[in-house]
Amino acid sequence: MTESALHKRRVFIVDDHPIVRHGFVRLINHESDLTVCGEASDGAEALPAILEASPDLAIIDISLTGPNGLELTKQLLKKCPDLRVLVMSMHDEDMCSERAYRAGAKGYLMKHEAMDTVLFAIRTVLEGSSYFSAQTQKQHAAAPSDEKSPVECELIRQLSDREFEVFRFIGQGYGSRQIAKTLKLSVKTVDAHREHIKTKLCIKSAAELIECAVRHALKNT
């Protein structure tokens, strides 16, 4: 290994889309101070691979299967408390960034950000600071004037990460079979999550659940 390679900060990429991973690898490896030390397509594959690779930073997609990005972040930080995590997503949702922060991530990045922004976010987190996208910062700044019910917001925050993920998909119009296929779960498991969500949100019917989920989705776009 050359002296220049020894001084490069090591980054691990976790995303279920090969094209996205390839794009990040090309972008990062083009930089003189950064290098990709590994990649994975799901949470189960990522956990042991990251522990073995010992990267300085893990970039993790929030929508992963077994476990999802938030669960993976929590598991990793229990084993590697010094690891820095940058969560990325295609969803403009302030609660997603909040959950990423609560899981221990140091940053939240939108997938559609420009390459310079991605590199800035990576270096910001590597330097020990936190990074949140401009869209997320805008949402947080607007929070005091948000029209969402404070009670409803607090109830939604009580959902587990997996329940919140199912709730998001319901808000996007997904049925139980579509959610099960996307998250690689059984329909029975998804239906159980729906029942837990209804209980936690004090909702009685499936129609009310859909209405609540859609309302939440619309107010976070």
BELCOR-V975435 format. One record per residue. N is the residue number from 1. RES is the residue in one small letter. PHI is phi in whole degrees, -180 to 180 (none if undefined). PSI is psi in whole degrees, 0 to 359 (none if undefined). NEAR is the number of other C-alpha atoms within 10 Angstrom. Layout:
BEGIN
{{N & RES & PHI & PSI & NEAR} {N & RES & PHI & PSI & NEAR}}
END
This chain:
BEGIN
{{1 & m & none & 132 & 5} {2 & t & -75 & 163 & 6} {3 & e & -63 & 323 & 7} {4 & s & -66 & 323 & 9} {5 & a & -68 & 326 & 13} {6 & l & -64 & 331 & 10} {7 & h & -92 & 359 & 12} {8 & k & -78 & 142 & 16} {9 & r & -81 & 136 & 17} {10 & r & -96 & 130 & 22} {11 & v & -123 & 136 & 27} {12 & f & -113 & 135 & 25} {13 & i & -110 & 130 & 25} {14 & v & -125 & 112 & 27} {15 & d & -158 & 144 & 26} {16 & d & -84 & 0 & 18} {17 & h & -107 & 115 & 12} {18 & p & -55 & 323 & 13} {19 & i & -66 & 320 & 10} {20 & v & -64 & 315 & 13} {21 & r & -61 & 316 & 19} {22 & h & -61 & 320 & 14} {23 & g & -64 & 318 & 11} {24 & f & -67 & 320 & 22} {25 & v & -61 & 313 & 19} {26 & r & -63 & 316 & 12} {27 & l & -62 & 311 & 17} {28 & i & -71 & 317 & 20} {29 & n & -69 & 346 & 16} {30 & h & -78 & 344 & 12} {31 & e & -87 & 142 & 11} {32 & s & -72 & 340 & 12} {33 & d & -109 & 4 & 15} {34 & l & -130 & 152 & 19} {35 & t & -152 & 144 & 21} {36 & v & -87 & 123 & 21} {37 & c & -101 & 358 & 20} {38 & g & 171 & 167 & 19} {39 & e & -151 & 156 & 25} {40 & a & -148 & 157 & 20} {41 & s & -103 & 347 & 18} {42 & d & -152 & 171 & 22} {43 & g & -65 & 321 & 26} {44 & a & -65 & 321 & 15} {45 & e & -72 & 325 & 15} {46 & a & -70 & 319 & 24} {47 & l & -56 & 303 & 18} {48 & p & -68 & 327 & 11} {49 & a & -67 & 320 & 17} {50 & i & -70 & 320 & 24} {51 & l & -62 & 324 & 13} {52 & e & -76 & 321 & 10} {53 & a & -76 & 333 & 14} {54 & s & 51 & 59 & 16} {55 & p & -75 & 165 & 20} {56 & d & -81 & 329 & 18} {57 & l & -142 & 138 & 24} {58 & a & -116 & 127 & 28} {59 & i & -101 & 117 & 25} {60 & i & -124 & 126 & 31} {61 & d & -70 & 139 & 27} {62 & i & -72 & 331 & 27} {63 & s & -101 & 82 & 23} {64 & l & -118 & 164 & 22} {65 & t & -103 & 142 & 19} {66 & g & 45 & 78 & 16} {67 & p & -85 & 172 & 20} {68 & n & -76 & 177 & 20} {69 & g & -60 & 323 & 26} {70 & l & -72 & 318 & 26} {71 & e & -65 & 319 & 18} {72 & l & -62 & 318 & 22} {73 & t & -59 & 314 & 28} {74 & k & -62 & 316 & 18} {75 & q & -65 & 318 & 15} {76 & l & -64 & 316 & 22} {77 & l & -71 & 337 & 16} {78 & k & -67 & 323 & 11} {79 & k & -90 & 330 & 11} {80 & c & -133 & 77 & 14} {81 & p & -62 & 340 & 11} {82 & d & -88 & 352 & 11} {83 & l & -67 & 137 & 21} {84 & r & -99 & 135 & 27} {85 & v & -122 & 132 & 29} {86 & l & -117 & 112 & 27} {87 & v & -87 & 138 & 29} {88 & m & -125 & 154 & 25} {89 & s & -157 & 162 & 19} {90 & m & -100 & 1 & 13} {91 & h & -102 & 130 & 18} {92 & d & -86 & 75 & 18} {93 & e & -129 & 123 & 20} {94 & d & -66 & 328 & 20} {95 & m & -70 & 332 & 17} {96 & c & -66 & 316 & 22} {97 & s & -67 & 324 & 26} {98 & e & -65 & 318 & 16} {99 & r & -67 & 324 & 17} {100 & a & -62 & 318 & 25} {101 & y & -64 & 316 & 20} {102 & r & -66 & 333 & 12} {103 & a & -76 & 345 & 20} {104 & g & 113 & 0 & 20} {105 & a & -68 & 149 & 26} {106 & k & -96 & 357 & 23} {107 & g & -164 & 162 & 24} {108 & y & -139 & 121 & 29} {109 & l & -126 & 135 & 27} {110 & m & -80 & 141 & 22} {111 & k & -66 & 336 & 17} {112 & h & -87 & 5 & 12} {113 & e & -66 & 154 & 13} {114 & a & -67 & 157 & 10} {115 & m & -59 & 319 & 14} {116 & d & -62 & 322 & 10} {117 & t & -67 & 319 & 15} {118 & v & -60 & 313 & 20} {119 & l & -65 & 322 & 15} {120 & f & -64 & 317 & 13} {121 & a & -63 & 317 & 22} {122 & i & -60 & 312 & 24} {123 & r & -70 & 325 & 18} {124 & t & -62 & 313 & 15} {125 & v & -68 & 320 & 21} {126 & l & -63 & 330 & 21} {127 & e & -81 & 359 & 10} {128 & g & 100 & 0 & 10} {129 & s & -97 & 175 & 12} {130 & s & -103 & 151 & 19} {131 & y & -134 & 133 & 20} {132 & f & -132 & 141 & 19} {133 & s & -62 & 160 & 20} {134 & a & -60 & 321 & 13} {135 & q & -64 & 317 & 15} {136 & t & -66 & 317 & 21} {137 & q & -61 & 321 & 14} {138 & k & -63 & 319 & 12} {139 & q & -66 & 318 & 18} {140 & h & -65 & 323 & 15} {141 & a & -66 & 329 & 11} {142 & a & -87 & 357 & 10} {143 & a & -54 & 317 & 12} {144 & p & -59 & 331 & 8} {145 & s & -98 & 8 & 7} {146 & d & -62 & 140 & 12} {147 & e & -88 & 356 & 8} {148 & k & -65 & 145 & 12} {149 & s & -63 & 128 & 9} {150 & p & -58 & 323 & 10} {151 & v & -66 & 315 & 10} {152 & e & -62 & 317 & 13} {153 & c & -60 & 317 & 13} {154 & e & -67 & 322 & 11} {155 & l & -66 & 319 & 14} {156 & i & -63 & 325 & 19} {157 & r & -65 & 340 & 16} {158 & q & -80 & 349 & 13} {159 & l & -67 & 145 & 18} {160 & s & -69 & 167 & 15} {161 & d & -60 & 319 & 18} {162 & r & -68 & 318 & 17} {163 & e & -63 & 320 & 19} {164 & f & -65 & 323 & 21} {165 & e & -64 & 315 & 19} {166 & v & -63 & 318 & 25} {167 & f & -59 & 318 & 26} {168 & r & -61 & 316 & 20} {169 & f & -67 & 324 & 20} {170 & i & -60 & 318 & 22} {171 & g & -65 & 338 & 20} {172 & q & -92 & 5 & 15} {173 & g & 93 & 10 & 14} {174 & y & -78 & 140 & 16} {175 & g & -89 & 175 & 16} {176 & s & -59 & 319 & 21} {177 & r & -66 & 319 & 15} {178 & q & -65 & 318 & 16} {179 & i & -64 & 316 & 22} {180 & a & -60 & 317 & 18} {181 & k & -67 & 318 & 12} {182 & t & -66 & 318 & 14} {183 & l & -93 & 0 & 19} {184 & k & 57 & 49 & 13} {185 & l & -120 & 168 & 16} {186 & s & -81 & 155 & 14} {187 & v & -62 & 324 & 16} {188 & k & -61 & 319 & 12} {189 & t & -67 & 318 & 12} {190 & v & -63 & 316 & 23} {191 & d & -63 & 325 & 17} {192 & a & -66 & 319 & 13} {193 & h & -62 & 319 & 21} {194 & r & -60 & 318 & 20} {195 & e & -66 & 319 & 18} {196 & h & -63 & 320 & 16} {197 & i & -63 & 314 & 22} {198 & k & -58 & 317 & 18} {199 & t & -64 & 314 & 11} {200 & k & -70 & 330 & 14} {201 & l & -94 & 5 & 20} {202 & c & 58 & 44 & 13} {203 & i & -111 & 138 & 15} {204 & k & -97 & 327 & 11} {205 & s & -121 & 163 & 10} {206 & a & -65 & 324 & 12} {207 & a & -64 & 318 & 10} {208 & e & -65 & 323 & 13} {209 & l & -64 & 314 & 21} {210 & i & -62 & 316 & 19} {211 & e & -59 & 315 & 13} {212 & c & -65 & 316 & 18} {213 & a & -66 & 319 & 21} {214 & v & -66 & 318 & 19} {215 & r & -60 & 317 & 13} {216 & h & -63 & 318 & 20} {217 & a & -64 & 317 & 20} {218 & l & -66 & 326 & 11} {219 & k & -83 & 359 & 12} {220 & n & -120 & 27 & 13} {221 & t & -122 & none & 10}}
END
